[in-house]
Amino acid sequence: MTKTITWKNLVGQERVKEALSTAFAHETLGHAYLFCGDDGTGKFLAALELSMALLCTGASKVPCYECDACAKVLRYAHPDFHVIMPVSLEKEHRGKDGKLSAEGWNYLTSCVQERIARPYGPEKFRGVPSIPVEWVKEVNHTIVRGALSARKNITLIDGVDSMNKESANAMLKTLEEPPADTLMLLMTARPQSVLPTIISRCQILRFGAVPAPAIKAAMTERFGAEGVSEQIIDEAVRFSMGSPGRALYMCENPSGELAGKAQGLIDLCVGADWQGIAACVDDLAHQGDLDSHERLFMHMAYCLRGRFLRNMPVSETYIDTQDMSAAAEKPDLPPLLDTYSFQRILNACQDAVAALRSYGNISLVLVNYLITLMEIMHGKQQQISRSRF
């Protein structure tokens, strides 16, 4: 009996759904895929639902979310389903020999279970995330062992770009010569940071921005019954910039302190106020964690996007009148900020988030990002004032 994938929870990504559904129906899935796309666009959920569909023992439409196999995947208890992802380990997660302790292994399991429970939820890191090489080697053994109870032995590697050289080399041989029943689903928001030797062994699927109506429908279904106002949902959709994960975060954490800090930093950049920027950077360095710092960068991108759109001759349906009113007294962006310059700012924001995950030093990363922002906004004038900082 031919089975079809239902894609019960994946928002948008119709092209990806079609490609995977066709390969699934004709049993022509490759052994390795690299899912590329912005954070929160559904890469992990697509990998999860494809895995469940392959392991599901239910009816013709899979995954059923009800059979024993689906239940085991959702509990992260299926012997043929494995996940590797970046984590922030604490001292107690390693023994005196430097290897993962029993508490460390339990922590890895709890991280995966939380990720499965909230596939669109933003990952939270208290320190610099990495993928422990012991985890990769352990999963390698299960891949070589082969499937135990199903036709496929499936491994998900989220954030493959965060692998260090040792972890990447440990996984590369398995990726080159996997057993016939193996499916490896790799995910990244930064394909340029993935080793070429890994990319060359994968089929690439790109996850694009999800249309705003689809995100709003998903957020309304998720939060409408919980009393979240339509105004908050609309703001979340605008903040998302095509990412349901960002919209989810905003619905759960409406604009507040972080948004105010983001607006303040932008105002200081517009005014080229180096003393004010230095004070803000010093303040931020002594509070918050990696997760909140990442959100600050995203709030800055969102605020800059709103100001950029206000200067463009676009339909008012894309601009919130309340946002416009609230920002009426904010300094306008410099005339130099054209479409190309705005794209440079967004790229700088993505680079800053990647650097933050690599180094964890908010002061250094934020200063570099703000210098880039000032140079884009003020052009050559900034070269004169940089020495004053």
C-alpha positions, 0 to 999 in steps of 0.5 A: 500500500502506497503511503503519503506524507500529511505534513501535519504541522509544517507551515508553508515550504510547499516546494520542499514538501513536494520534493520530499513527498515525491521521493517518499512516494516513489521510494527514491529518497537519497541517503543524505540531505542538507536542509538550508534556511533561516532559523525558524523556517521549519527545517527541523520540523520537516526532518522530524515529520519525514522521519516519523513518516518513514518509521510510522506503522499507521495507515496510508497517511503518515505520520499518524502521530498515534501509533507506537512508532510515532509515540516513540519518536516524539519521546525520543525513544525510538531505536532507529531515530537519532538526533545530534544538535548544538548544546551548551555544556556545563562543568557538571556534564563532564567527568574529571577525564573530560568525557561526557558524564552520565549527567551529561548524556542525560542532559543531551537527551533532555535537550533533544526532547525539548527540541522535538516538543518545540520544533519551531521554538528558538534554541536557548544557549547559556554559553557557546554551543557546540556538538560533542565529538562523543555524541557523533561517535556514539551515533556513528555506531548506531548508524553502522549497526543498522536499523533494528525495528524499521526499514530506515535508520535515521539521523538528524544533525541540527546546526551542522555548521557548528561542528568543530573539526574533530566532530566533522571528521568523525561524522564524515566517513559515515556520511561517505559510506553509509549502510543502505538503510541509512538516512541522514538529515543535516540542517544549517542556517549558515551553509557557507560555514559547512565543510565543502566535503559535507555539502558535496555528499548531500542533496540540498533543499532550501527553505525560503521565507514563509508567506505572512498569511500562512504564518498568521494563520498558524499563530492564530490557530496556536494562540487565538484560544489563549487570549493573545490579541490580534495586534500582538499576532500581527506584530509577531508576523511582521517581526518574523520576516518569513520565519514562523519560529520568530513569530512564535517567539514574539507571540510568547514574548511580546515587544518589551525590554529587548525591543527598547534596547534595540531601538535605543542602539539604532538611535545611537547609530543614527546619531553617531553617538559613540559615547552612548554606544560605549555605555550600552555595550558595557551595560549589555556585557554584564547582563543577559545570556547568549539567547537574549543577546541573539534576540537583541540582534534580531530585534535590531534587524526587525526595527531597522526593517520597519524604519526602512519600509517607512521610507519606501513607497509601499502599500500601508498593508505592510506597515503597522500604523501604530508602529509608525506613530510610535516611531514618529519621533525616532530619527530617520535612517540616513539617506545612504540606506538604500536597498543594497545597504539594507541588505548589507545590514541584514547580512551583518546581523546574521554574521553577528549571530554566527560570531556570537555562537562561535565566541560568546563575547557580546562586547566584541561582537556587538562593537564590530556589528555597530561599527559595521552599522555606522559605516553603512549608515554614514559612509566615509564619514565614519572612517574619521570618527572610528578612532574616537571610540 
